[in-house]
């Protein structure tokens, strides 16, 4: 999640808030992977996510593989 979010930062997410293109989000997959990304696009079948860390690839995740997604509202830095 670096360089935007560092070890020890506290983030507050809003699971009930609607998400829009450009929002920073936290995603948990059904396999247990948790990641912070920027939402590029949401379709009926998938989420397209941009990595906040240039060392990591952008991701496209089928909606059925996402356990939950929540918009980041605030971060302590």
N, C-alpha and C positions, 0 to 999 in steps of 0.2 A: 504494500500500500504506500510505500515510500516513493517519492519524496514528499508527497502531499500530507500523508499521515505517517507519523513515526511511532515506534514502540513506546508505549506509555500514554499516548494521546487518548483522550476520551471523546467518543463521538456519540451524538444523539441522533437516532433515526426515528422516522415516523412511518410505521408499518401501514397505517390507514390512509396516509396522504397519497394523492394521485401522483404518478411520476410522469415527467415530460422529457422530451428530448433535451439533452444538455444537463440534466440533473445528475449530481453525484449520488450513487446508490451503493448499498451493501447488498450482496446477493449471497444466499446460501443454497447450494445445490443439494439434491437428494442424496448425493454421495458424501455430504458433509463438508465440502470445500466452501470456505467463506472468502469473499473478495470484495474490495472496494473498486468501483469502476465508474466511468461516466456513461450514461445511457445515450447511445447514438440513435437507436431506432428500436421500436417495439412493433412487431406485427402479430397477427393472429397465431403464428407458429413459433416465433423465436424472439429472443432479445439479442440485439447487437450492442456490444459493450466495448468501450475504448479504455485501455489500460491507463492508469494514472502514473505508472512507472514505465519509462521508456525501455527498460530492460525486459518487460513482459509483453507478450503478444496481446493484441485485441482478441476478444472472444465473441463467438456466436453460440448461444445456448438455447436449445429447444425449450419452450415454455414448460413442457411436461417434466423436464429435468430440474426445474427450479422449485425448491421447497418454499422459499420466500424471497421477496425483494422489497427493500425499504429505502425511501429517500433520506439522505443525510441532511439534517437540519442545522447542526452545529458541531464544531470540533474545538476542543481545548488544545492550544498549541503553545 
